[in-house]
């Protein structure tokens, strides 16, 4: 981040949300294996998506994200390159929240408005 630009890079299920003039703006998207496109990509690389154990989609029944660093046993069926976004910075930015899925599973983006106005 500098006086002109904020760069966010995301791999996995952490999320960046900022408050601009009191409004929540989601900057990143979770990489969960719950869309057809992501499932197809994992299948094409020799992996599979299962909702066992539990009801959370998991790559090869283990990992609940479709992109990750360091999961050597799943490296062949996952992507590890991050999504990178740039956001212009200015005096209208109030706060930036960086948090893992432990927070975002509780606060959906509409409820995140409560966090940025807290």
N, C-alpha and C positions, 0 to 999 in steps of 0.2 A: 504494500500500500504506500502510495505517496500522495502528494497534494492534488494529483489529478486522477489517479486510477487505483482501483482495488482489484486484485486478482484473486480468484478463488479456484482451487483445484479440489476435485472430489473423486474419491474412490471408495465405494462401500456404502454405508448407511449413516454416515455423519452428514450434517446439513448446516448450511450457512443461511441465516436470515438477518436482514438489516431493517432498521426502522428509518424511513425517509419521511420527514415531516409527520411523524407519528403513525405512519402506515407500514404494516409488515410487508416486506418484499422477500420472497424466497429466491435465493441465488443459486442453489444447487438442487439436484434431483437425486434421490436415493437410487442405488443400483441394486434393486431387488429382482430376483428371478421370477417375477409374477406376471410378466407380459409375454404374449405369444412370440414376439420378436426376440426377446432375450432367451426364452426357452429354446427357440429354433437355433439360435446361435450356439448355445451350450450343447444341444443335441448334435449339431454339425461337427463339433469338436470332439465328440465321443463321450460326452457327459450326459447326465440326465437331471431332471428336476423332479423332486418327490416332496410330498407334504407329510412324510413320515420321517421321524417321529413328530407328533403334534400336527398343527394346522398351518405351519409356516412353510412356504416353499423353500426348499434347500437344494443346493447343487450337490449331486451325488449323496443326498440324504445328510449332508454335513453342514454346509455353509449357507447362511441366509442372505448372501449378497451375490451379485453376478459379476462384480469386479472386486479385486482384492490384491494387496501386496503380501508376499510372504507365505502363502498357502501352497507350499511346494507340491503336495499330493494332488492339488486341484489345478495347478498351473496350466495344464494342457487344455482345460475346458473353460478357463476364465480369462477375461481381459484384465490387464493391470494398468493400462494407460488412463490417466484421469480425464474427466471433463474439466476444461479450464474456461472460466468466464471472466470477462472484464466488465467492471462497473465504474462509471465516472463517479468521482468523489466531489463533494461540495459541502457547504455548510448545512444543507438540509438533512444530512445523515446524523441521526441521533445516537444509534447504538448498533453494534454488530454482535449477533449471537452465533457462536459456533458450538454445536452440541452433537452428541451421538444419538442413536435411536432410542436410548433410554428416556430421553426427554421427548423426542418427537413422536414416539408411540403414544405418549400421554397427551401431548398438545398437538392437535392437527393445525394446519396453517391458519384456519380461521380463529382458533383459540390462541394462536401465537400472537395475535393482536393484543391479547391481554398481557403477554410477556413484554412486548415492546412499549406498552403504555404504563407498565408497573412502575 
